[in-house]
């Protein structure tokens, strides 16, 4: 399964960068984001925001 990871702006929460990764990479990206206090949004790839 593939996931889309959106990096969010610290001020207003708007997406500033998008990456699509496989399931095995999600944990590593979450750990990296947590270590620097970065906000991210993770959703299955191929879905659209409603």
N, C-alpha and C positions, 0 to 999 in steps of 0.2 A: 504494500500500500504506500502511496506517496502523499505527502503533506505539504501544504503551502504555509510558509512562515512569513508573517509580515512584521517587520520591525516598526515600532510605533514611535512617533515624535514624543519627547518627554513633556512638552508643554501642552499640546492639545490632543494628543492621541491619534493623530492622523497617520496612516501608513506612509513610511518614507522609503521602504525597500521591501522587495518580495523575493523569496527564494523557494523553490520546490525541491524537497529532499525525500529520500526514502525513509521508511520507519526506523531503520537502524541509526540514522543520523539525528533524529529528533532529540534524544536524550542529551547528546553532546551539545547541541545548540541551546537547549534549555539551560544546561549547566553553565555554559559560557555567558548567556544573557543574565542569569542569576548572579554570577560572580561580579558583574559590572553594573548591576541594577538596571539593565535595559528592559524595556517593556516590549513584549512580543504577543502576537495573536497567532494561534495555530489552528488550522482547519484542514479537512481532507482536500487534496488537490482536485480541482475540477468543479468545486462548488462556487457559487457566487454569493456575494453579500446581499442580504434582503433588506 
